[in-house]
Amino acid sequence: MSVLYENAYQLISLPVLAADGITPVDANLFAEAEYRVKLAGTCTEVYSASLISGISVIGTTLQLEILENTLQVSGTKGEYTHYLRVAYAVGQLEAPVFDSVVDILPVCEIV
């Protein structure tokens, strides 16, 4: 996933793979998960979700639900990065599963 949309409802699967890069990890094993979008090169957060709010376990995979009007920025050309972290025990978030550039495209409203 390298593209998100501003002010739009989005439902995104967030598979987590084992160290071999092939085998999926059962999301039911996670005590915590956090997803963040931030300004590149900073810690300035523009969107966040967690297992408590915005991330759910569907089957054995994490699913991110971004509600309409909750991601209210747009930008391309490396302006934003996003990452996912998980923990098998509360308070022990691991290094990011991914941490990469994300483009956030504007969605024009019809008025």
WOKA-V215554 format. One record per residue. N is the residue number from 1. RES is the residue in one small letter. PHI is phi in radians with two decimals (NA if undefined). OMEGA is omega in radians with two decimals (999 if undefined). D_CENTER is the distance of its C-alpha to the mean C-alpha in Angstrom with 2 decimals. Layout:
n & res & phi & omega & d_center
N & RES & PHI & OMEGA & D_CENTER
N & RES & PHI & OMEGA & D_CENTER
//
This chain:
n & res & phi & omega & d_center
1 & m & NA & 3.12 & 9.06
2 & s & -2.18 & 3.12 & 10.46
3 & v & -2.36 & 2.99 & 11.13
4 & l & -2.13 & -3.14 & 9.84
5 & y & -2.17 & 3.10 & 12.67
6 & e & -1.21 & 3.02 & 14.02
7 & n & 0.91 & -3.14 & 15.47
8 & a & -2.38 & 3.05 & 14.70
9 & y & -1.21 & -3.13 & 13.65
10 & q & -2.44 & 3.09 & 10.97
11 & l & -2.16 & -2.95 & 10.43
12 & i & -2.25 & 3.07 & 8.23
13 & s & -1.34 & -3.14 & 9.15
14 & l & -2.13 & 3.14 & 7.32
15 & p & -1.20 & 3.07 & 10.68
16 & v & -1.99 & -3.11 & 11.66
17 & l & -1.85 & 3.09 & 14.97
18 & a & -1.18 & -3.10 & 17.93
19 & a & -0.99 & 3.14 & 19.58
20 & d & -1.30 & 3.12 & 21.52
21 & g & 1.31 & -3.09 & 18.52
22 & i & -2.16 & -3.04 & 19.85
23 & t & -1.36 & 3.10 & 19.96
24 & p & -1.24 & 3.07 & 17.05
25 & v & -1.65 & 3.13 & 16.57
26 & d & -1.19 & -3.10 & 17.18
27 & a & -1.13 & 3.09 & 14.28
28 & n & -1.15 & 3.13 & 17.21
29 & l & -1.41 & -3.04 & 18.01
30 & f & -1.46 & 3.04 & 15.15
31 & a & -1.48 & -3.14 & 16.41
32 & e & -2.54 & 2.99 & 13.21
33 & a & -2.67 & 3.08 & 9.45
34 & e & -2.44 & 3.09 & 7.25
35 & y & -2.14 & -3.13 & 3.84
36 & r & -2.40 & 2.96 & 5.62
37 & v & -2.05 & -3.12 & 7.08
38 & k & -2.45 & 3.03 & 10.71
39 & l & -1.11 & -3.10 & 14.00
40 & a & -0.99 & 3.08 & 14.81
41 & g & 1.32 & -3.14 & 17.24
42 & t & -2.36 & 3.01 & 16.84
43 & c & -1.85 & -3.12 & 15.23
44 & t & -1.34 & -3.07 & 15.20
45 & e & -1.46 & 3.09 & 12.06
46 & v & -1.98 & 3.08 & 11.68
47 & y & -2.80 & 3.06 & 8.82
48 & s & -2.58 & 3.07 & 7.53
49 & a & -2.59 & 3.12 & 7.07
50 & s & -2.52 & 3.09 & 8.86
51 & l & -1.07 & 3.12 & 11.04
52 & i & -1.38 & -3.03 & 13.54
53 & s & -2.55 & 3.03 & 11.85
54 & g & 1.87 & 3.08 & 9.25
55 & i & -2.06 & 3.08 & 8.39
56 & s & -2.29 & 3.07 & 11.53
57 & v & -1.76 & 3.10 & 13.36
58 & i & -2.01 & -3.04 & 15.08
59 & g & 1.15 & 3.13 & 17.84
60 & t & -2.11 & -3.07 & 16.57
61 & t & -2.15 & 3.01 & 12.94
62 & l & -1.33 & 3.10 & 9.73
63 & q & -2.28 & 3.12 & 8.86
64 & l & -1.65 & 3.08 & 6.33
65 & e & -2.02 & 3.09 & 8.96
66 & i & -1.78 & -3.12 & 9.02
67 & l & -1.35 & 3.11 & 12.71
68 & e & -0.97 & 3.10 & 15.15
69 & n & 1.22 & 3.06 & 15.96
70 & t & -1.76 & 3.03 & 13.09
71 & l & -1.85 & -2.94 & 11.54
72 & q & -1.95 & 3.06 & 14.98
73 & v & -2.29 & 3.02 & 14.99
74 & s & -2.49 & 3.12 & 15.57
75 & g & 3.02 & 3.11 & 16.43
76 & t & -2.26 & 3.07 & 16.90
77 & k & 1.07 & 3.03 & 18.72
78 & g & 1.36 & -3.13 & 16.32
79 & e & -1.27 & -3.07 & 15.98
80 & y & -2.25 & 2.99 & 12.25
81 & t & -2.20 & 3.08 & 9.98
82 & h & -2.43 & 3.12 & 6.36
83 & y & -2.62 & 3.09 & 5.91
84 & l & -2.21 & 3.05 & 5.48
85 & r & -2.19 & 3.11 & 8.85
86 & v & -2.29 & 3.10 & 11.07
87 & a & -2.47 & 3.06 & 14.68
88 & y & -1.50 & 3.09 & 17.66
89 & a & -2.39 & -3.12 & 19.53
90 & v & -0.99 & 3.10 & 18.87
91 & g & 1.43 & -3.11 & 18.73
92 & q & -2.22 & 3.11 & 18.13
93 & l & -1.06 & -3.12 & 14.54
94 & e & -1.53 & 3.06 & 14.81
95 & a & -1.03 & -3.10 & 14.04
96 & p & -0.99 & 3.01 & 10.60
97 & v & -1.16 & 2.97 & 10.21
98 & f & -2.53 & 3.10 & 9.21
99 & d & -2.65 & -3.00 & 9.61
100 & s & -2.57 & 3.10 & 10.59
101 & v & -1.19 & 3.06 & 11.74
102 & v & -2.34 & 3.02 & 10.16
103 & d & -1.55 & 3.08 & 12.76
104 & i & -2.04 & -3.04 & 12.51
105 & l & -1.58 & 3.09 & 15.60
106 & p & -1.25 & 3.03 & 17.87
107 & v & -2.03 & -3.10 & 19.05
108 & c & -1.29 & 3.07 & 22.72
109 & e & -1.52 & 3.03 & 24.11
110 & i & -1.66 & -3.05 & 27.48
111 & v & -1.85 & 999 & 29.73
//
